[in-house]
């Protein structure tokens, strides 16, 4: 399978929480590289887990340095894969803002969905 840059862009129309990238050693390589995700503001925070049969230290270093958040080499079971996915999502999910902000007359509370200017509340 080969992917053109336009195929890659079409893939990310809907927000994703995670990308599992499979490496097919016999098939000619990656259909995309994790660095492409990091290059776009819309996708740079999507975590990538590489699934591959390539399991040398060099391969793992190349994958992780190339932008993957985790690297899983065969053999692995489905329960193990799901545990890796949960772990990566725990590490990478955005934390909800809990602080209130005050700058001059402007007050913002993201947690409570409150905005006030000079004491006047806005819906």
N, C-alpha and C positions, 0 to 999 in steps of 0.2 A: 504494500500500500504506500502510495506517495501522496503528499498533501502540498498544495500550492499555498502561498500566503493568503489568497482570497478564501480558500477552504478553511484556513485557520481562523480568519476573522469571522466567518459565518458561524463557526462553532460556538462562539461566545456571545450570542445575542441575549440569552437569558443569564441572570447571575448564577454563578456556581459557587458551591462551598468547598469543593475539593476536586482535584483532577488526578486520576490514576493513569500514569503513562506507562504503557507496555513497550518493552524493547524486544524486537524480534531479530536476534542475531543472524538467523539464516535469511530473513526477509529483507535485509539491506539497511537496517538502522531505524532511527527514530522518525516517525511521521512529523514530529515537531520537536523543538528543543525547549526545555523549561525557561530558558532566557527570554524566549518570545513572550511568554506570559508576563515576565517581569518588566518588559519594555512598554506595556500598555497600562495606562492609569486605571482602566476599567477592570483589568485582570491581575494586576501585580500582587494583590493580596490573597489570591487563590492558592492554597497549598497544593503542592505536587508530591505524590508518592510514586516513585519509579518501581515498576515490577519487572524483573528481568531474570534471565538464566545466567547472566554474566556476574560472577561473584568474586572476582579478585579484588584485592585492596585498591588497586589502581582504578578499576571500573567504578567502585563505590565512591572514591575521591572525585573522579571526573563527574559523576552524576550529581553528587552533593555540591561540588563547586560550580557546576553548571546551572544550579538554581533549584534542584529538588529539595524538598523539606525532609524527605526520608527516602530510603533506598532498600527495597526488599528483594532478595535473591531467592530463586527456587531452591529447594522445595519449601512451600509454605502451605498451610491449611487455610480454609475459609474462615474458621474462628480466629486464627491468628491475624489474618488480613483485616478482619473487622475490628479487632483490638487495636491494630496499628492505625486504622482510620479514625477510631474514636480518640486515640492518643494525639494524633496530629490535629484533629479538630479542637481538642481541649487546649492545645498549645497556641493555636492560631486564631481562634474566634475572638472577635472584637468585644471588649468589655464595654458595657453600657456606662455612659457618663453618669456620675453620681454627685458631682460638684455643682454648686451654684456659682454664677459669675456676676460680678458687679464692676462696671466701668462707667464712672460718672453717673449719669441718670439712668443708664441702661442696666437692667437686671434680667438675667436669663437662668432658668432652672430646667435643664434638659430632662431630668428625671420626672419632674412634675408637669412638664410642658407649659411652663409659665414664662411670659415675657412682659416686663413692665418698663415703661419709660416715664421718668419723673413721677413715679407712683401710680401711673395709669396702666391698668392691665389690658393686654391685647389678647384676643382669642387665639 
